[in-house]
Each structure stands twice: as structure tokens, then as C-alpha cells.
Amino acid sequence: MRRQPVQQRGAATVTAILDACANLLNEYDYDDITTARIVDVAGVPIGSFYQYFPDKRSVVHALALRGMETYLREVEELFATDLIADTWREAMAQVVAVYTRMVGEVPGFGRVRFSDMLDSHRLDASVDQYELMAERLAEMFVNRFGAPGGAPVVLTFRIAVQTADALFKLAERVGPEDGAYVAGTANELLTRVLRPVLDEPQERTQRP
């Protein structure tokens, strides 16, 4: 963004622009979306758009960051309350459920998330959002369940995040029945990836 809004009116303008872009991404490819189309759907003057954003790419990047922060905020609320499960495996399923629900419910989240490649347009080469996501999730899980396994924590969570993102993209591209199978496979793989961090050594040898 060129600048952050300091007044409520400016914040409302930025929100309208981001919401418009999110809705357009659900209907059109990235290359078919223009700044003119964004401001038309947002109902804001083009001058207001350029007050905050230099181009549509910056809007998509801001939208991706908003989606990531919204997701992490919901997950953090789970961990901060009694809603989180007693075991890390069940907690992982809850975290995945938040993600898949947002893909279905939050406009644009299914198209733009983390350090995604959207129609070959990299959102921001200077920010590794996979790493940011892995760090936040690792902190929550380790604070709650410990890390008795001894494997490199953030790296292992980064593998899990990128694996999940790739598989859920595949689930969106196939039919509902195949998508359910891909999602189930994702849960199995995530469990295997995280076991070296979150399981005691003897538990890993006992489980398949």
C-alpha cells in the first residue's frame, strides 16, 4: 500500500477496494481484472484507489495478507480458549477445518493465500508468507503441546504449510468426491510431517 488509512473513512475505502477485488477474483482470472473494474465494484473514485494502492497487484497482495491474518486470528482464538482439542492431532484437524471453511466462505481466500502464485504473478518476492505462517503455527502448537520430538520446529511446520497449500489447491481443481479424498490424504500427510516434532520418540515408533 502507498499509505495506511488514518481515519475511519479511509479505512472504509480500503476495505471496499479489498472486498471488491476479492469478489472479482471469484469470478475472473487475475489478468481480466483492472483497476477500473475494482473501483467500479467498490463504488469509490479512481483517485481514492490511487491514494492507497499503486496498482491492482498491490491490492491482491494486501488481500492475501488480510486473508492470512484473518485465518491466523481465528486459529489463535481456538488456542486461547477451551475450544482447542486436547491432542495435537485433533488440534491439527481443527486448524485444517478453519482453513477449508474459509476457502468456501471468504471471498477471494481460495484464490489468494500465503505466498501464492496467482496466474504466474508472484505476490511479493520479498515476503515469504509460508515462513510467517509456519512460525505463527509452530509457536501456537509448541506452546500448547510442547516439541518432544526434537525435529527442527519451524522448518517442519513450513513443510506442513506448503504441503497443505498444494494439496488443498488440488482439492479445489477436482470434483467434490475426489476433493474429499485429497483432503483426507492431506490430513494423513500432515500428521506424518508433524510427528517428528510433536510426538515423543516412543510414540513415533509405536504408531504406523
N, C-alpha and C positions, 0 to 999 in steps of 0.2 A: 504494500500500500504506500501511496505517496505520503499520507499522513493519517494519524488516528483521529477519529472524531472526538471533540471535547464537549459537545453539547448533545442533548437528547435528540434534537432534530437531525444532527449529523449522523448519530448512531442509527437512527431510523432509516436514513438514506442508505447507509452502508448495508444494513440488514436487508432492505428491499432489493438492493443490487445483488447481494449474495443469494437471496431466495429466488430471484428471477433466473439467475444463472443455473441454480440447482434444478429448477423446473424445466428449463430448456435442455439441460443435459439428459433429462429423462426422455426427451422426445427427439433430439437431434444429435448428430455427431459434432465433435468439437469444431471441425472446420466449417460447419454450417452455421455456427453461432457467431454473431457480430456484436460489436458494442451497441450499434443502433438497435438491434433486436433485444439486447439485455435492457437498455433504458426504456424501450417501449413497454416491455413486460413489467418492469419495475415501476413505471409511472413516474420517473424522475427526469429532469432535464439533462441533456448530454453534458452540460457544463458541470453539473453536480457529480456526474460519473468521474470526470477527469480531475475533479478536486481530490479524489481519494485513490483512483486507480489509473495507471498509465495505459493499460490495455486489458484485453479480455484474459490474457494468460495470468495476469496478476490477480484477477478475480477468481479464477479457477484455483490458483494456489491458496488464496485466502479461504476459499470454500473447503479445500482439503484440510487445512489446519483447523477450521471450525469443526469439521466432522470428527477429526481425530480427538480434539479436546472434548467434544460432547460425549464421544464414546468413553474416553478415559474418566470423565466426570461421573458417568453412570456406573462404571466399574468401581471407582473409588467409593461411591456411595454404598455399593454392596459390601465392600470390605470394611467400611466404617460402621456398619450396622450388624444386627444379628441375622441378616438375610443371607450372608455368605455361608457356604457349606462347611462342614467340619473336616472334610478331607480335601486335599489339593485336587484330586481327580474330579470330584464333584464341583469344586470351585471353578476348575477349568471349563467344565461343561456350562456353568452359568455365564462365564465370561464369553464363551463362544456364542451362547444364546443371545446375549446382548448385541453382539456383532451382527448376527444373522437377522435379528429383528430390525436393527437399524437399516440394514441393506433393503429390507422390504418396506419400511415405513418412512424413512427420512429421505426426502427428495435430494437427488444428487449423490448421496453417500455411496450408492452402489457403483457409480461411475468414477468418483474421485475420492480416494482414500490413501493415506500414508504417502510414501514417495512413489506414487503410481506413475505409470506411463500411459497417458491419455492420448490415444491415436498418434503415438510417436512423439508427443510433445512432453518432455520432461518438465515436471512442475517446478523444481528448484534443485539444481545440481549442488548447491552449497549447503543444503539441509538434508541430512539423512533421517527421514522421519521414521523409517524402520528402527533405527537405533534409538531414537527418542521413545518410541512405543515400547521397545524391548526394555529399556531402562526403567520406565514407569511400572510396567507389569512385573518385572523382576523384583522391584522394591516392594510392591504390594504382596506378592506371593511369599517372598523370603521373610518379610516382617511377620506374616501370619503363620507360615508353616515351617520356617527355617530352610536351610540348604545343607542337609546332612550328606548329600551325595558327593560333594567335593568337585563336581564338574564346573567349568567356567560359567558363571551365572548369566551375565548379560549376553555373552555370545550364544549360549544355549537358547535363551529366550528370543534372541534375534533370529536364530534358525527357525524357531517355532512360529514367530510372527510372519516371516516371509513364506514359510511352508503353508500356513493357514491362508494367507492372502492369495497365493497362487491357486490353491485348491478351491477356495470359495469363488474365485473368478471362473474357474472351470464349471463349478456347480451352476452358475448363472447362465452359462452358454448351452448347457444340455437341458433335456426335458426334465419335468418335475420328478419322475421316478428315478432317472439317472442322477439327478441333482441330490436326492436324498441319499443315494449310495455314496456319492462323492463326499457329502457332508459327514456321513458315518465313518468313512475312511479317514477323513481329516481328523476326527476325534481320536481314532486309534493311533494315528501317526503322531499327533501332538502329545499323547500320553507317553509314547516311546521316547520322543525327543526330550521331554522334561524329566523323565525318571532319573537320569544320572545326576540331576540337581536336587530333586525334591524327595527321592526315596532313600532310605537307609540302605547301605550296601547289601545287607542280608535280604531285604525286601526285593531288591532287583534280581537276586539270584533265584528267589522263590517264585516270582511272577513270570508268566510266559512273555 
